[in-house]
């Protein structure tokens, strides 16, 4: 409930901001806000929930197999002024969990030519109907338990769909964040080069710089203008891709604006790398894919148990205690039961049981096939977890090396700039140093975004993004 309340407050804040972004041109959309919007309003998430709701309806339908039923039969024959017979038989049947049907009813029979097996007058009865191959397990119990397992399977399938969707969304978010940071960095570099061009022109006009330096500064600036334009295009396209995951409560897509930006520090947040073995152990227990297969195995096991009942000889027992009239008997004693009953027994036994044996064998093979599928998926999940884990370990090391490279290039650039301002260096060398700084900065941002994607991939592979 606390998590749901927090998500709700986040959504209110985000949608309030999005509705008035025209007044605030620096709207920030952080990872948690984006995550909450996708998880709550995306159509695929809602569509996945519908399968769970359908499973609820199936459970309700399966429970109908245990609903008491009221039936009534009335027949009357009169011909040529003579009443042949009149038969009225209301009955209530109450199914029980253990395959025994309890029934009670009334009979009213009149007429000179009523069937001889019927008792004239008013009769009441209370009895049971039992099938030997339904006592341990029957179709009604199998249907209900399968429906319950199917709901759990639907919930696992929903979690799997949401897990996949959120991974795609997070990859799009980190790509959008990377493009924004790169664009912002190049835009700041453009401003610095515009100032440098002004500085070089002033020094040229004062005779302190050759004319070729103004051309060098202009060429560098024009190159950065081109990079800035490409970076802006990449940022805008990444934003359009991201907007496909943003929806409103009324199933309408969110109107996107280029003024929506990620927080500047979002790409820099790198949580500690968790231990590998606990991730694998948790995935083997809680991964939606494995859970879905486990519930599928439960459904198949119910089917096998039901088919196995057909190997048992079918003996149907129908026993009723009879009473004259509609009132309860004054005393239920042994002589009363011995003289007031209706009993029937049916026996049905196929001699070779080939159909039943074939169905049981088929059910067992389905279980074996599904168990092998579960083992294969467990191995695939573990391998994916290890692969993403190796990625985040190695990329973190690359980030550390890249930070050192960037720090060294910045030192070289700052030193070259001091020498240039003192007239001891050329603009060509300064531009070369600046290009190296920009190149190593972009490389660092790319690695950080790659790490964030791999970390999201680790959570996705473990099935814990939901």
PyMOL commands that set and color helices and strands:
alter all, ss='L'
color gray80, all
select helices_A, chain A and resi 2-19+31-41+43-66+132-134+139-205+211-243+266-268+276-286+288-309+334-339+354-421+427-461
alter helices_A, ss='H'
color red, helices_A
select strands_A, chain A and resi 27-28+69-79+82-95+100-110+121-131+260-261+314-324+341-348
alter strands_A, ss='S'
color yellow, strands_A
deselect
rebuild
show_as cartoon
